[in-house]
Amino acid sequence: MTINEIQDEIIEEFAGFDDWMDKYQLLIDLGNEQEPLEDKYKTEQNLIDGCQSRVWLVADYEKESGDRSQESGVIHFRAESDALIVKGIVSLLIRVLSGHTPQEILDADLYFIDEIGLKEHLSPTRSNGLLAMVKQMRMYALAFSAKAETEK
């Protein structure tokens, strides 16, 4: 699935709820469904700066065999937070961006955030945290993209 197809799927899921309390509950449920991050990854190095709650993000670059003329790898993200709603938010970001190439991640317009009304229903500190999570995921994509370029 493309990044936009996944975003459209999320928008559709959230459209089924009119009340924001139900949407928060969906976020909490999504966060609870996420695989917990192993303790060995809960380090200072993996903490995202700019989040009020603690969020750890780990990215792995998986090379795919095949055509060397193009970027041939995808990034898999894993994360955890000590806050339930934030855990749900990061699980949405992982669902949208994980399994895609660095360039696809860098080029992605994450319109689902506005479409489901997430930004306007988060406190300013949570909103800043959301932006920090997106920024960190894009930084990983940039780093893996640069590394892939030097290995060509």
Summary of the structure (lengths in Angstrom):
residues: 152
radius of gyration: 15.6
end to end distance: 26.9
largest distance: 50.5
contacts: 441
relative contact order: 0.19
helix: 57%
strand: 13%
